[in-house]
Amino acid sequence: MPIFEFECKDCSNKFEELTKVQEKICCPQCKSCNLRKLISAFSTNSNDSKCNWGDPSLPNKQEFERIRSKDSE
């Protein structure tokens, strides 16, 4: 089952829930089911020695560093 992030439209509580897609979810704080599903993002750390910089389907190291520095601004 995937983990989804939600925000309650009534009390603004943000929470994660391990749930099936069609399962009814309610806010654990106020019990309202008036929710908004949030877009989830994730992050990873990588050691250069473990990256396959020669893989043509991945951005090259310079492009990766440019994107990473832009995201940290």
N, CA, C and O atoms as a GROMACS GRO file, in nm:
protein
  292
    1MET      N    1   0.084  -0.119   0.000
    1MET     CA    2   0.000   0.000   0.000
    1MET      C    3   0.088   0.125   0.000
    1MET      O    4   0.187   0.131   0.073
    2PRO      N    5   0.053   0.222  -0.080
    2PRO     CA    6   0.133   0.346  -0.085
    2PRO      C    7   0.100   0.440   0.031
    2PRO      O    8  -0.006   0.432   0.092
    3ILE      N    9   0.194   0.529   0.058
    3ILE     CA   10   0.174   0.634   0.157
    3ILE      C   11   0.132   0.760   0.082
    3ILE      O   12   0.200   0.803  -0.010
    4PHE      N   13   0.020   0.818   0.123
    4PHE     CA   14  -0.028   0.942   0.064
    4PHE      C   15  -0.021   1.053   0.168
    4PHE      O   16  -0.034   1.028   0.288
    5GLU      N   17   0.000   1.175   0.120
    5GLU     CA   18  -0.001   1.292   0.208
    5GLU      C   19  -0.131   1.368   0.185
    5GLU      O   20  -0.177   1.382   0.071
    6PHE      N   21  -0.189   1.416   0.293
    6PHE     CA   22  -0.315   1.489   0.287
    6PHE      C   23  -0.307   1.616   0.370
    6PHE      O   24  -0.226   1.629   0.462
    7GLU      N   25  -0.395   1.711   0.334
    7GLU     CA   26  -0.415   1.830   0.415
    7GLU      C   27  -0.565   1.842   0.439
    7GLU      O   28  -0.645   1.837   0.345
    8CYS      N   29  -0.602   1.860   0.563
    8CYS     CA   30  -0.743   1.876   0.598
    8CYS      C   31  -0.786   2.018   0.559
    8CYS      O   32  -0.721   2.116   0.597
    9LYS      N   33  -0.894   2.029   0.486
    9LYS     CA   34  -0.944   2.160   0.445
    9LYS      C   35  -1.013   2.233   0.559
    9LYS      O   36  -1.033   2.354   0.552
   10ASP      N   37  -1.049   2.161   0.664
   10ASP     CA   38  -1.118   2.222   0.777
   10ASP      C   39  -1.023   2.274   0.884
   10ASP      O   40  -1.041   2.385   0.934
   11CYS      N   41  -0.921   2.196   0.919
   11CYS     CA   42  -0.832   2.239   1.027
   11CYS      C   43  -0.687   2.261   0.982
   11CYS      O   44  -0.602   2.296   1.063
   12SER      N   45  -0.658   2.241   0.853
   12SER     CA   46  -0.525   2.261   0.793
   12SER      C   47  -0.418   2.164   0.843
   12SER      O   48  -0.299   2.186   0.821
   13ASN      N   49  -0.458   2.058   0.909
   13ASN     CA   50  -0.364   1.956   0.954
   13ASN      C   51  -0.308   1.881   0.833
   13ASN      O   52  -0.384   1.839   0.745
   14LYS      N   53  -0.177   1.864   0.829
   14LYS     CA   54  -0.112   1.786   0.723
   14LYS      C   55  -0.068   1.654   0.785
   14LYS      O   56  -0.010   1.651   0.894
   15PHE      N   57  -0.095   1.544   0.713
   15PHE     CA   58  -0.061   1.413   0.766
   15PHE      C   59  -0.039   1.314   0.652
   15PHE      O   60  -0.081   1.337   0.538
   16GLU      N   61   0.027   1.204   0.685
   16GLU     CA   62   0.050   1.096   0.590
   16GLU      C   63  -0.036   0.978   0.631
   16GLU      O   64  -0.064   0.957   0.749
   17GLU      N   65  -0.078   0.901   0.532
   17GLU     CA   66  -0.160   0.785   0.561
   17GLU      C   67  -0.122   0.671   0.467
   17GLU      O   68  -0.115   0.689   0.345
   18LEU      N   69  -0.096   0.556   0.523
   18LEU     CA   70  -0.070   0.435   0.447
   18LEU      C   71  -0.207   0.376   0.414
   18LEU      O   72  -0.276   0.326   0.503
   19THR      N   73  -0.244   0.382   0.287
   19THR     CA   74  -0.383   0.348   0.254
   19THR      C   75  -0.396   0.296   0.111
   19THR      O   76  -0.309   0.317   0.027
   20LYS      N   77  -0.505   0.228   0.088
   20LYS     CA   78  -0.542   0.190  -0.047
   20LYS      C   79  -0.603   0.313  -0.114
   20LYS      O   80  -0.655   0.401  -0.046
   21VAL      N   81  -0.596   0.318  -0.244
   21VAL     CA   82  -0.641   0.436  -0.318
   21VAL      C   83  -0.788   0.467  -0.292
   21VAL      O   84  -0.824   0.585  -0.278
   22GLN      N   85  -0.874   0.368  -0.285
   22GLN     CA   86  -1.018   0.392  -0.273
   22GLN      C   87  -1.067   0.395  -0.129
   22GLN      O   88  -1.187   0.413  -0.105
   23GLU      N   89  -0.978   0.379  -0.034
   23GLU     CA   90  -1.018   0.379   0.106
   23GLU      C   91  -1.054   0.521   0.152
   23GLU      O   92  -0.985   0.617   0.115
   24LYS      N   93  -1.161   0.535   0.231
   24LYS     CA   94  -1.202   0.666   0.280
   24LYS      C   95  -1.110   0.708   0.395
   24LYS      O   96  -1.092   0.634   0.492
   25ILE      N   97  -1.051   0.827   0.384
   25ILE     CA   98  -0.957   0.879   0.482
   25ILE      C   99  -1.018   1.001   0.549
   25ILE      O  100  -1.082   1.083   0.484
   26CYS      N  101  -0.997   1.012   0.679
   26CYS     CA  102  -1.041   1.129   0.754
   26CYS      C  103  -0.925   1.182   0.836
   26CYS      O  104  -0.831   1.109   0.869
   27CYS      N  105  -0.931   1.308   0.868
   27CYS     CA  106  -0.825   1.375   0.943
   27CYS      C  107  -0.815   1.315   1.084
   27CYS      O  108  -0.917   1.303   1.152
   28PRO      N  109  -0.696   1.277   1.127
   28PRO     CA  110  -0.683   1.221   1.262
   28PRO      C  111  -0.701   1.326   1.372
   28PRO      O  112  -0.725   1.292   1.488
   29GLN      N  113  -0.690   1.453   1.335
   29GLN     CA  114  -0.702   1.561   1.435
   29GLN      C  115  -0.847   1.601   1.459
   29GLN      O  116  -0.893   1.604   1.573
   30CYS      N  117  -0.919   1.633   1.351
   30CYS     CA  118  -1.057   1.682   1.368
   30CYS      C  119  -1.163   1.586   1.316
   30CYS      O  120  -1.283   1.611   1.330
   31LYS      N  121  -1.120   1.474   1.256
   31LYS     CA  122  -1.209   1.369   1.204
   31LYS      C  123  -1.287   1.409   1.079
   31LYS      O  124  -1.376   1.335   1.037
   32SER      N  125  -1.256   1.522   1.020
   32SER     CA  126  -1.321   1.564   0.896
   32SER      C  127  -1.268   1.480   0.780
   32SER      O  128  -1.151   1.440   0.779
   33CYS      N  129  -1.353   1.454   0.684
   33CYS     CA  130  -1.312   1.382   0.563
   33CYS      C  131  -1.298   1.476   0.444
   33CYS      O  132  -1.289   1.432   0.330
   34ASN      N  133  -1.298   1.604   0.471
   34ASN     CA  134  -1.283   1.708   0.370
   34ASN      C  135  -1.133   1.733   0.351
   34ASN      O  136  -1.077   1.825   0.409
   35LEU      N  137  -1.069   1.649   0.267
   35LEU     CA  138  -0.924   1.649   0.254
   35LEU      C  139  -0.880   1.687   0.114
   35LEU      O  140  -0.954   1.677   0.016
   36ARG      N  141  -0.757   1.730   0.107
   36ARG     CA  142  -0.690   1.758  -0.021
   36ARG      C  143  -0.566   1.670  -0.024
   36ARG      O  144  -0.486   1.671   0.069
   37LYS      N  145  -0.550   1.591  -0.134
   37LYS     CA  146  -0.432   1.508  -0.148
   37LYS      C  147  -0.317   1.596  -0.195
   37LYS      O  148  -0.332   1.673  -0.290
   38LEU      N  149  -0.203   1.586  -0.128
   38LEU     CA  150  -0.086   1.667  -0.160
   38LEU      C  151   0.006   1.592  -0.254
   38LEU      O  152   0.006   1.469  -0.258
   39ILE      N  153   0.084   1.665  -0.328
   39ILE     CA  154   0.185   1.606  -0.415
   39ILE      C  155   0.307   1.577  -0.329
   39ILE      O  156   0.362   1.667  -0.264
   40SER      N  157   0.349   1.453  -0.328
   40SER     CA  158   0.463   1.412  -0.247
   40SER      C  159   0.593   1.424  -0.326
   40SER      O  160   0.596   1.401  -0.447
   41ALA      N  161   0.697   1.458  -0.255
   41ALA     CA  162   0.831   1.464  -0.314
   41ALA      C  163   0.925   1.386  -0.226
   41ALA      O  164   0.903   1.373  -0.105
   42PHE      N  165   1.030   1.335  -0.285
   42PHE     CA  166   1.128   1.265  -0.206
   42PHE      C  167   1.266   1.311  -0.245
   42PHE      O  168   1.285   1.372  -0.350
   43SER      N  169   1.361   1.280  -0.161
   43SER     CA  170   1.498   1.322  -0.184
   43SER      C  171   1.592   1.208  -0.150
   43SER      O  172   1.562   1.125  -0.063
   44THR      N  173   1.704   1.204  -0.218
   44THR     CA  174   1.806   1.104  -0.187
   44THR      C  175   1.941   1.170  -0.186
   44THR      O  176   1.961   1.274  -0.249
   45ASN      N  177   2.033   1.111  -0.116
   45ASN     CA  178   2.172   1.153  -0.120
   45ASN      C  179   2.250   1.050  -0.199
   45ASN      O  180   2.219   0.931  -0.194
   46SER      N  181   2.348   1.095  -0.271
   46SER     CA  182   2.423   1.004  -0.354
   46SER      C  183   2.572   1.029  -0.341
   46SER      O  184   2.615   1.144  -0.332
   47ASN      N  185   2.648   0.925  -0.340
   47ASN     CA  186   2.793   0.932  -0.339
   47ASN      C  187   2.839   0.920  -0.484
   47ASN      O  188   2.800   0.826  -0.553
   48ASP      N  189   2.920   1.014  -0.532
   48ASP     CA  190   2.965   1.013  -0.672
   48ASP      C  191   3.021   0.878  -0.714
   48ASP      O  192   3.000   0.836  -0.828
   49SER      N  193   3.091   0.809  -0.625
   49SER     CA  194   3.153   0.683  -0.662
   49SER      C  195   3.048   0.575  -0.690
   49SER      O  196   3.080   0.475  -0.755
   50LYS      N  197   2.925   0.593  -0.642
   50LYS     CA  198   2.820   0.494  -0.663
   50LYS      C  199   2.732   0.527  -0.783
   50LYS      O  200   2.649   0.445  -0.822
   51CYS      N  201   2.747   0.645  -0.842
   51CYS     CA  202   2.664   0.686  -0.954
   51CYS      C  203   2.722   0.634  -1.085
   51CYS      O  204   2.844   0.625  -1.102
   52ASN      N  205   2.633   0.600  -1.175
   52ASN     CA  206   2.675   0.555  -1.307
   52ASN      C  207   2.665   0.673  -1.403
   52ASN      O  208   2.567   0.685  -1.478
   53TRP      N  209   2.766   0.759  -1.401
   53TRP     CA  210   2.762   0.881  -1.483
   53TRP      C  211   2.769   0.852  -1.632
   53TRP      O  212   2.741   0.941  -1.712
   54GLY      N  213   2.805   0.732  -1.670
   54GLY     CA  214   2.812   0.697  -1.812
   54GLY      C  215   2.680   0.651  -1.870
   54GLY      O  216   2.672   0.629  -1.991
   55ASP      N  217   2.577   0.636  -1.788
   55ASP     CA  218   2.447   0.590  -1.836
   55ASP      C  219   2.382   0.701  -1.918
   55ASP      O  220   2.351   0.807  -1.864
   56PRO      N  221   2.359   0.679  -2.049
   56PRO     CA  222   2.303   0.784  -2.135
   56PRO      C  223   2.159   0.822  -2.101
   56PRO      O  224   2.112   0.928  -2.144
   57SER      N  225   2.088   0.739  -2.024
   57SER     CA  226   1.950   0.772  -1.988
   57SER      C  227   1.943   0.867  -1.868
   57SER      O  228   1.836   0.919  -1.835
   58LEU      N  229   2.059   0.891  -1.802
   58LEU     CA  230   2.065   0.979  -1.687
   58LEU      C  231   2.133   1.110  -1.723
   58LEU      O  232   2.212   1.113  -1.817
   59PRO      N  233   2.104   1.220  -1.650
   59PRO     CA  234   2.175   1.345  -1.679
   59PRO      C  235   2.324   1.328  -1.647
   59PRO      O  236   2.360   1.252  -1.557
   60ASN      N  237   2.409   1.398  -1.722
   60ASN     CA  238   2.552   1.388  -1.692
   60ASN      C  239   2.582   1.460  -1.562
   60ASN      O  240   2.497   1.530  -1.508
   61LYS      N  241   2.703   1.444  -1.512
   61LYS     CA  242   2.738   1.496  -1.381
   61LYS      C  243   2.724   1.649  -1.375
   61LYS      O  244   2.677   1.701  -1.274
   62GLN      N  245   2.762   1.720  -1.480
   62GLN     CA  246   2.752   1.866  -1.481
   62GLN      C  247   2.605   1.910  -1.475
   62GLN      O  248   2.570   2.003  -1.402
   63GLU      N  249   2.519   1.843  -1.551
   63GLU     CA  250   2.376   1.875  -1.551
   63GLU      C  251   2.316   1.843  -1.414
   63GLU      O  252   2.234   1.920  -1.363
   64PHE      N  253   2.356   1.732  -1.356
   64PHE     CA  254   2.308   1.694  -1.224
   64PHE      C  255   2.346   1.800  -1.120
   64PHE      O  256   2.262   1.840  -1.039
   65GLU      N  257   2.471   1.846  -1.123
   65GLU     CA  258   2.517   1.948  -1.028
   65GLU      C  259   2.442   2.080  -1.049
   65GLU      O  260   2.410   2.148  -0.952
   66ARG      N  261   2.414   2.117  -1.175
   66ARG     CA  262   2.340   2.238  -1.206
   66ARG      C  263   2.198   2.230  -1.148
   66ARG      O  264   2.150   2.325  -1.086
   67ILE      N  265   2.132   2.117  -1.169
   67ILE     CA  266   1.996   2.098  -1.119
   67ILE      C  267   1.996   2.100  -0.966
   67ILE      O  268   1.910   2.162  -0.904
   68ARG      N  269   2.092   2.031  -0.906
   68ARG     CA  270   2.099   2.023  -0.760
   68ARG      C  271   2.122   2.161  -0.699
   68ARG      O  272   2.060   2.195  -0.599
   69SER      N  273   2.211   2.240  -0.758
   69SER     CA  274   2.238   2.373  -0.703
   69SER      C  275   2.117   2.466  -0.722
   69SER      O  276   2.090   2.550  -0.636
   70LYS      N  277   2.046   2.451  -0.832
   70LYS     CA  278   1.926   2.532  -0.857
   70LYS      C  279   1.816   2.497  -0.755
   70LYS      O  280   1.747   2.586  -0.706
   71ASP      N  281   1.800   2.367  -0.723
   71ASP     CA  282   1.699   2.324  -0.628
   71ASP      C  283   1.729   2.369  -0.486
   71ASP      O  284   1.636   2.385  -0.406
   72SER      N  285   1.856   2.390  -0.452
   72SER     CA  286   1.891   2.428  -0.316
   72SER      C  287   1.880   2.578  -0.292
   72SER      O  288   1.896   2.623  -0.179
   73GLU      N  289   1.852   2.655  -0.396
   73GLU     CA  290   1.839   2.801  -0.381
   73GLU      C  291   1.711   2.840  -0.313
   73GLU      O  292   1.685   2.959  -0.294
   0.00000   0.00000   0.00000
